[in-house]
Amino acid sequence: MEQKPHIRIQDLSVFFGRQRALKNITIDIPDKKITVIIGPSGCGKTTLLKCLNRLVEPLDGVKVSGKIFVDEEDIYDPKVEVTHIRKKMGLLSQKPQVLPMSIYDNVAYGPRLHGQKNKKKLGQIVEHYLQMAKLWEEVKDRLSEPASRLSVGQQQRLCLARGLAVEPEIILGDEPTSALDPQSSQNVEKRLIELKNDYTVIVVTHILRQAKRIADYIAFLYMGELIEHGPAEGVFANPKDPRTRAYLTGEIS
């Protein structure tokens, strides 16, 4: 029996003023897989990702039409509570954005916000999610130090731990390794591959080699349109649309 999609996007369009960023996007995002969104710069990849946790809002000249269902709930329904949607999503940005506080407090921040006050329990939560981000052994003796003292690669894994600590269902990555050195990039990629056992992972990248390494499913965007999507192996080996083929061979970039 085929697995139900975790996210269903139906006829999604986004306008910023008169400029159309996304045009009639329809796609099902598979559960507990890594879906990678590829395409040239300015094609709408990040806009699509931001729609998934309501960072694109229909305000001040922004128009959003269509539907996005997460767990069968339309997240753009006016009755939906936005913080409830965002709690389901852990977001990794291009540049790690650590909070101006200690390593410990960065991870404990979300659970505290959601009412966890027990110090012993908070300590267990911090250790657990730093372990999941494969950062615990590197920081366990310096948890009270400012997070800003960590290397950029460590900061990105700290952001991953912080995102996981609010117990999301979905991990969103907006070019999460673009600011990292090759070793740190490899560390983040490995974590994402491990995490798909428990989470739906969606990553935007402009690095085709990375997409080939980590993707189970591919969505190719071009000029705001979803040109092609499907299992990664099939899209890379035998793209159906000539524009996909041109992008994969470097003819368009």
Summary of the structure (lengths in Angstrom):
residues: 253
radius of gyration: 18.5
end to end distance: 38.1
largest distance: 57.2
contacts: 791
relative contact order: 0.18
helix: 36%
strand: 27%
